[in-house]
Amino acid sequence: MGNENNESLDLLSVFLTGIPGLEAHHGLLSSPFFTMYIVAIVGNSLIMVAVQADPALHEPMYLFLSMLAVTEVGVSVSTLPTVMGILWFDVRQVDFDGCLAQMFFIHTFSCMESGVLLAMSYDRFVAIYNPLHYTVILTIPRIIYMGLGITLKSVILMAPLPILLRQLPYCHTNVLSHSYCLHSDLIQLPCADTKLNSILGLAIVLATFGLDSLLIVVSYILILYTVLGIASREGRWKALNTCVSHICAVLVYYVPMIGVSVMHRVAKHVSPLVHTLMSSIYLFVPPVLNPIIYSVKTKPIRQGIATLFSCKRELI
């Protein structure tokens, strides 16, 4: 039975949906989507290179920012092949294993992004609560271990999802509701009980995004409590100003995620176009906005990127 199921999966394909109701305009829509991918990949790559190249940016805050940029490039690259394949060439068919691989990478990088945002909130707390020992507490080796821990946790948590999905039988039309493969979509396809998959998916969401968001809120409560203890108004404003970019990044990441979750549960009869747009905002907007936010709000990052371009001009 297992061999027969494996053989059938080798031949199985899934069909992705583009943007419902706008199929005739995919050619026009390809330009803004491709522009978002370019901005996300190039913008985040510039941050990574700038942090790596400038010793002055080898500080905890910027190293965590570089990790965030890695996760956002990962999310963008994971969705790009199928999204642009549909918009440019109307290629909707994807083999099942390829779909599982895309699902794994999308969810793994998303989980890593949530973990990095939590680490960045801890970084801001330490910087404000104990500034004199900031670099002593957050040493480069500890930051590297934190990054490796976030990566390992994300991979271990997400690995069972494709493995379990591959064990199930599929015997009806395999059409997904997005331009990419997500676990919430794929568990609707098997003609067997997917209760275990649903429970595992919910447990992972609670253990990662749920717990991370809760701890981020707790860290900012502690940050606010610490800031209120600063005597001068100028000092309080200066301390809070160092958190603005991170707060924006958290809101850009979690607000669309919460919106997608609410839409799936309380607005099931809304047009499929609305669900597609909400999911697209969740996956595409943070990688586009975060490098812009940090470049605008963080002077050392702007200077690091400007230095990269000045070095290139000198070489030319």
N, C-alpha and C positions, 0 to 999 in steps of 0.2 A: 504493500500500500504506500509506504514511504517513497519507494523508488518511482512508482507511478505518479505520485504527487510532484516529485522533483522533475520528472520528465515533462509533465504538463506545465510546470512553472517556467521551464526553459523556453517553452513556446509561447508563454503568456505575455501579452502586451497590455498596457494601460493607455487610455486616451485622455489627454489633457484638454481642459476647456480654456479658451482664451478669455476675452472680456465679454460676458454675455450681453447681447443686444448691440454690440459695437463691432461685430466681426467684419463688417464692410469697411471699417475705418482703421483696421489694424496697421495698414501702411502709414497712416498719419500718426497713429499713436506710437509707432516704433521710435520716432525721433525723440520725444520727451523721455521715454523709458531708457533709450540708449544714452541720452544725455545724463540722466540720473546715475546710470552705471558708471559712466566716465568720471563724473564728479566724485562719486563714492570711492571708486577704486584709486583714482589718481590722488584725491584729497587725503585719504587715509594712508596711502603709500608715502606721500610726501611727509606726513607727520612721523611715520616710522623711520624713514631715512634721516630726517632732520634730528630726531632724538638720538639715533645711533651715531650720527656723524659729529655732533656737537657735545664735547665733554661737559659743557655747562648745563646741558639738559639731562645729565645722568643723575637725576634726583628722583626720589620716589614718585612724586606727582606725575612727572613726565614719562617715567618708565611704565606706570600704570596706564597712562594715556596711550602709549605705544601699544600696549597689550590690547586696549579697547579697539585701536585701529586695526590690529590683526584680526580680531573677531569680526569686525564689520566688513573687511575685505573678504573674509571667508564666507559670510552670509551672501554677499553680493555675487561672488564667483559661483556659489552653489546654485543660485537661481537663474543666473544669466543664460546658460545654454538653452533651457527649455522656454523661458520667457521670450527671448529674442528669436528663437527658432520658430515659435508660433507667429510672432508679429511680422517677421521678415519672410519666412518661407511657408507658413501655415503647416509646419510639421508638428502634429499633435500626438503621434504614436511614440511611446517610449517602452522599451523592454522592461519587464518587471524588476529584474535585478538592478537595472540602472535607476529605476524609480525609488527602490529601497535605499540605494546608495545616496541619492539626492536627499531623501527624507532624513537619513542619518546625519548628513553633513549640515543641513539647514538647522535641525534641532540641536545638534552638538554645538555649533558656533553660537546659536542663540542662547543656549545654556551658559556657555563660556562668557558671553557678553554680560549676562546677568551677574555672574560671579565676579567679573572684573569691576562692574559698577559698585558692587558691595565692597570690594577691596578698596576702591577709590573713596568710598564714604568713610572707611576706617582710616585711610590716609589723611583725610580732611580732619577727622576727629583728633588724631594724634598731633597733627600740625597745630591745632588750636588749643587743645587741652595741655599738651606738654611740648611746646615749641623748642625748648632748650635741648631736649633729648630726641627730637624728631628723627635725625639721621642716625642716631644710635639705636633707636627701636626699629626703624625701617631701613635696615642695611640692604645693600644690593643682593647678597646671597638669600636673605629672607624674602625679598621681593621675587626672586627667581623661583624659590620654593613655593611661594604662593601661586605664581603663575602656573607652575607644573601641577600643583594640587588642583587648581581650577580645571585645567585641561584633563587631568586623569579622572576627576570626578565626573565631568561631562561625558567623556567617552564611555566610562563604566556604566553610567545611568542610561545612556541612549543605546548602547550595544544590544540589549535584549529586544528592543522594539523590532528591528528588521528580522532578527532570528525567529521570533515568535510569529511574525506575519508570514514568514516563508513556510511555516509548518502547516498552514491552513489551506483548505481546498477552495478553489475559485471556479465558479461555474455559471457566471452570468456576465452581462456587459460591464466591463471595467472602465467606467468613465469617471474621472475626478473633476471636482468643481473649480479647480484653480489651474494656473499655468505652471505649476510646480507640484511636487509630491509632499504632502503633509500627513502625519500619522492620523490625525482626526478624520481625514478623507479616506485613507487606505483601510481603516478598520470597518468602513461601511461596505467593502467589497466582498469579503469571504462569505460563502454560503455555509457558515458554521458559527458556533457560539464564540463571540469575541469578548465575553465578559472579562476574562483574564487580561486581555489587551487593554480594555478600557480602564480597569482598575489600576493596572501598572502605569498607564499613561497619566491618570489622575494623581497617583502617588508621586510620580516624577515631577509633575507640575507643582504640587504642594511642597515637595522637598527642595526644589530649586527656586523657581520664580516666586512662589508663595513665601518661603522662608527668607530668601534674599531680600524681597521687598519689605518684609517685616523688620529685618535687621537694619535695613537702610533707614527706615522711619525711626527706629530706636536710636541709631547713631546720630541722626539730626536732632532728635529731642535732647540728647546729651550735648551736642554741639551748641544748640540754642541755650541750654542751661549754662554752659561754660561762657558763652559770649555775653550773656546777661550779667555775669559776674565781673566783666571787664569794666573798670572805672570810667574811662573816657568814652565819649560818644564816637570820637574818631577811631579809637581802637576797636570798638564793637563793629563799626561799619567796615573797617579794613579786614577784620576777621571774616565777616559774612561775605565780603566781596570775593574772597578766595574760593568760596563754595558755589558761586553763581553758575559757572560753566558746568560743574558736576550736577547741580540741581536741574539745569536745562537738559542735560543728557539723560538723567533719570526720568524726567517727565516725557521727553521725546520717545523713550523706550517703553515705559510702562503704561502711559495713557492709551496709545493705540492698542496695546495688548489687552488691556482691560476692556476697551471698546469692542474688540473682536470677540472676546469671551462673552460679553453681555449680549451682543448681537446674535450669537449662536444660540443663546438660551432663551431670550425673551422676544426676539424678533425673527422667528424662523420663517414667517410668511412674507418678510420683506423681499423685494426684488433681489435676485442673485447678483445683479450688478453692484448693489450696495455692499453685500458680503465680500465680493471680490475686491472692491475698492478699499474697504476697511483692512482686509488682509494685506493688500499691497502697501498701504500706508505703514502698517506694522513692520513689514520686511524691508521696504525700500527707503522710507523717510529717515530713520536714525542714521544709517551709514552716509546719507547725503548731508544731513544737518550738523552732525557732531563735528566733523573737521572744520566746517564753517564757523560753528559756535566757538570752538577752542582757538581757531586762528584769529577771530575777532576779539575775544575776551582775554587771550593769554599772550602778552607781549613777547616773552621768550620764544614761544612757538613761531610767531610771525617773524621774529628775527632769525630763527634757525632756518626757516623755509627761504627767507630772503638771502641768507648766506649761501644756501645750496645753489640758487640761481646765479648769484654773483660769481661763485666759483666756476660754474659752467661757462659763463661769459668769458672769464679770464682764460679758461682752457681753450675756448674757440679762438 
